[in-house]
Amino acid sequence: MRRADATTLEYVTASSHNTRHITLIDPAKQDPNTAANRAMVAIECGSSMIFVGGSTDTPDEVVHATCKAIQEAFELRAFAASQDPESDESQWQIPVVLFPGGAHALSPAADAITFMMLMNSTIRRFLVGEQIRGAPYLEKFGVEALPTGYLVCAPGGKVGEVGEAELIQPDDVDLVHDYALTARMFGFRILYLEAGSGAETQVHPQLIESARTVEDLTLVVGGGIRTPEQATLAAKAGADWIVTGTLTEDAADLQELRNRINEIISALTA
């Protein structure tokens, strides 16, 4: 449910005093109603965007059902807030953005999509092939594309394996800087540094610091971030946004999820 006064890209790339938080919800890991409840808890705690995606083989009907359920939940909460003078309706005007594993995982109910090139893939499919397949549908749906360079860093996880990526190692500071320059020259507005879903270690801070030296790129960092300390490490290194997903999936109930996200947001806003 994107704010009416700005595009999603403007919202994502706008400067912010604090590093902002994205909650990633994988449609394959829960039913749409549960996903909507988790998304609402995330926004209540201070997440500034919802990503929908992650798994590489989730069919589009499942992705669409999840996006639709989240959007409907946000619309109901926004309407309720508009009827209450003490509530802030804008709290629920939060983008729901596709984070796809490929051209199969699309939905017209999303506000936008991270339209990504997996820059360190060794195969054409993830450099441009999936994008060619998906572009006509995104144009038809009217889903806004967020031009994104995507780099998979060690350990890489499933995305590094499926994407056949030449993983960025912790000491590849010059290489990640060159990738960031390339991303900017391609016209990408966002650079996403990914350690892999459920990674044992997060993107090394020196890689974030190196990418940060390239101007006019919004840095998104995800993978392996589970604790406030890890979130703070990424933020201090220069991340504009951090993404947590496993944190959400592993929560036993909504209260545990609330506690976990509150801790991350508190660390980012301290």
C-alpha positions in Angstrom: 0.0 0.0 0.0 2.3 2.7 -1.3 2.0 6.3 -0.2 0.0 8.4 -2.7 2.5 11.3 -2.7 5.6 9.4 -4.0 6.7 6.5 -6.2 8.0 3.5 -4.4 11.5 4.2 -5.8 11.4 7.7 -4.4 10.4 6.2 -1.0 13.1 3.6 -1.1 15.9 6.0 -2.2 14.9 8.9 0.1 17.6 9.8 2.6 16.9 8.9 6.2 18.7 9.6 9.4 18.4 6.0 10.5 18.9 2.7 8.6 15.4 1.4 7.8 14.1 -2.1 8.2 12.5 -4.4 5.7 10.6 -7.6 6.8 10.9 -10.3 4.2 7.9 -12.7 4.0 8.4 -15.9 2.0 5.0 -17.0 0.6 6.2 -20.6 0.7 6.7 -20.6 4.5 3.1 -19.8 5.6 -0.5 -19.3 4.4 -1.6 -15.9 3.2 -3.6 -15.0 6.4 -0.6 -15.8 8.6 1.6 -13.7 6.3 -0.7 -10.8 6.6 -0.7 -11.1 10.4 3.1 -11.2 10.4 3.3 -8.2 8.1 0.9 -6.1 10.4 3.1 -6.9 13.4 6.2 -5.9 11.5 4.7 -2.5 10.6 3.4 -1.9 14.1 7.0 -2.5 15.3 8.5 0.0 12.8 9.4 -2.0 9.7 9.3 0.4 6.8 8.7 -2.0 3.9 7.5 -5.5 3.2 9.3 -7.8 0.8 7.3 -10.8 -0.5 9.4 -13.6 -2.0 12.6 -15.6 -1.3 12.1 -19.2 -2.4 13.1 -20.0 -5.9 10.2 -22.3 -6.8 7.1 -20.6 -5.4 4.3 -20.4 -8.0 2.8 -17.0 -8.9 -0.6 -17.9 -7.5 0.8 -18.4 -4.1 2.8 -15.2 -4.3 -0.3 -13.3 -5.5 -2.5 -14.7 -2.7 0.1 -13.5 -0.1 0.5 -10.0 -1.6 -3.3 -9.6 -1.9 -3.8 -10.7 1.8 -1.2 -8.3 3.0 -2.5 -5.4 0.9 -6.1 -6.0 2.1 -5.0 -6.1 5.7 -3.1 -2.8 5.4 -6.1 -1.2 3.7 -8.4 -2.2 6.5 -5.9 -0.9 9.1 -5.5 2.3 7.2 -9.3 2.8 7.0 -9.7 2.1 10.7 -6.9 4.6 11.5 -8.6 7.2 9.3 -11.7 7.0 11.6 -9.7 7.5 14.7 -8.2 11.0 15.3 -5.5 9.6 17.6 -4.3 7.1 15.0 -1.9 7.7 12.1 -3.3 6.4 8.8 0.1 6.9 7.0 1.6 4.2 9.2 -0.1 1.7 6.9 0.9 3.3 3.6 3.8 1.0 3.4 5.0 -0.6 0.1 4.6 -4.3 -0.5 7.4 -5.2 -2.9 8.1 -8.4 -4.8 11.5 -10.0 -4.1 11.2 -12.7 -6.7 13.2 -15.9 -7.3 12.3 -15.6 -11.0 9.7 -14.5 -13.5 7.3 -17.1 -12.2 6.9 -15.3 -8.8 4.9 -12.2 -9.8 1.7 -10.5 -8.6 -0.4 -7.5 -9.8 -1.2 -6.9 -6.2 2.3 -5.7 -5.4 3.3 -2.0 -5.4 6.7 -2.6 -6.9 9.4 -5.2 -7.6 13.1 -5.4 -7.0 13.9 -5.7 -10.7 17.3 -7.3 -10.2 20.3 -8.3 -12.2 22.3 -11.0 -10.3 25.5 -9.3 -11.3 27.9 -12.0 -10.2 26.0 -14.9 -11.7 27.9 -16.9 -14.3 24.7 -17.8 -16.3 22.6 -15.7 -18.6 19.3 -16.6 -17.0 19.9 -14.5 -13.9 21.7 -11.7 -15.7 18.9 -11.0 -18.1 16.9 -14.1 -19.0 14.3 -14.1 -16.2 14.0 -10.3 -16.5 13.0 -10.6 -20.2 10.4 -13.2 -19.3 8.9 -11.1 -16.5 9.0 -7.6 -18.0 5.9 -7.9 -20.2 3.8 -9.1 -17.3 5.1 -6.3 -15.0 4.2 -3.8 -17.7 0.7 -5.3 -18.0 0.2 -5.4 -14.2 1.5 -1.8 -13.8 4.0 -3.0 -11.1 6.7 -0.4 -10.6 10.3 -1.6 -11.3 13.0 -0.8 -8.8 16.3 -1.0 -10.8 18.5 -3.2 -8.6 22.0 -4.6 -8.8 22.1 -7.8 -6.8 25.4 -9.3 -5.4 25.6 -12.6 -3.6 28.3 -12.6 -1.0 29.8 -15.6 0.9 28.4 -17.9 2.2 25.7 -17.3 -0.4 23.3 -20.1 0.6 20.7 -21.4 -1.8 20.6 -18.2 -3.9 24.3 -18.4 -4.6 23.9 -22.1 -5.6 20.9 -21.7 -7.8 22.2 -18.4 -9.3 25.6 -20.0 -10.0 27.2 -16.9 -8.5 30.9 -16.3 -8.1 30.6 -15.4 -4.4 32.0 -12.1 -3.1 34.4 -13.0 -0.4 34.9 -10.8 2.8 38.3 -9.5 1.5 37.0 -8.6 -2.0 36.7 -4.9 -1.1 38.0 -3.6 -4.4 35.8 -6.0 -6.4 32.6 -5.0 -4.6 33.5 -1.3 -5.1 33.9 -2.0 -8.9 30.6 -3.8 -8.9 29.0 -0.8 -7.2 30.5 1.5 -9.8 29.2 -0.8 -12.6 25.7 -0.8 -11.0 25.6 3.0 -10.9 26.8 3.2 -14.5 24.1 0.8 -15.6 21.6 3.2 -14.0 20.7 1.0 -11.1 19.4 3.0 -8.1 19.7 0.2 -5.6 22.5 -2.2 -4.8 21.5 -5.3 -2.7 24.3 -7.2 -0.9 23.0 -10.6 0.0 24.7 -13.3 2.2 21.9 -15.8 1.5 18.7 -16.7 3.3 19.4 -18.2 6.7 23.2 -17.6 6.3 25.4 -18.4 9.2 27.3 -15.1 8.7 26.2 -11.8 7.5 27.7 -9.6 4.7 31.1 -8.5 6.0 31.0 -4.9 7.1 34.1 -4.0 5.0 32.2 -5.0 1.9 29.3 -2.6 2.8 31.8 0.1 3.6 33.4 -0.3 0.2 30.1 -0.2 -1.7 29.1 2.8 0.4 31.9 4.9 -1.1 30.1 4.9 -4.5 27.6 7.8 -4.6 24.0 7.7 -5.7 23.3 4.1 -4.7 20.9 3.0 -2.0 22.4 0.1 -0.2 20.2 -2.8 0.9 21.8 -5.6 3.0 20.3 -8.9 3.9 21.1 -12.5 4.9 22.3 -13.7 8.2 21.0 -10.8 10.3 19.3 -12.2 13.3 20.3 -10.0 16.3 20.3 -6.3 17.2 24.1 -6.4 17.2 24.3 -7.7 13.7 21.8 -5.1 12.5 23.9 -2.4 14.1 27.0 -3.7 12.5 25.4 -3.5 9.0 24.0 0.0 9.7 27.2 1.4 11.0 29.0 0.1 7.9 26.6 2.1 5.7 23.5 0.1 4.9 20.5 2.3 4.1 18.2 -0.7 4.6 18.6 -4.1 6.3 16.4 -7.1 5.5 15.4 -9.8 7.9 13.5 -12.9 6.9 14.5 -16.0 8.9 13.9 -13.9 12.0 10.2 -13.8 11.0 9.9 -17.4 9.9 11.4 -18.8 13.0 9.2 -16.9 15.5 7.0 -19.3 17.5 4.1 -16.9 17.6 3.2 -13.2 16.9 4.4 -12.1 20.3 7.8 -13.5 19.8 7.9 -12.0 16.4 7.0 -8.6 17.9 9.8 -8.9 20.4 12.4 -9.8 17.8 11.5 -7.0 15.4 11.2 -4.5 18.3 14.8 -5.3 19.3 16.1 -4.9 15.7 14.2 -1.6 15.2 15.4 -0.3 18.6 19.0 -1.0 17.7 18.6 0.8 14.3 17.0 3.9 15.9 19.3 4.1 19.0 
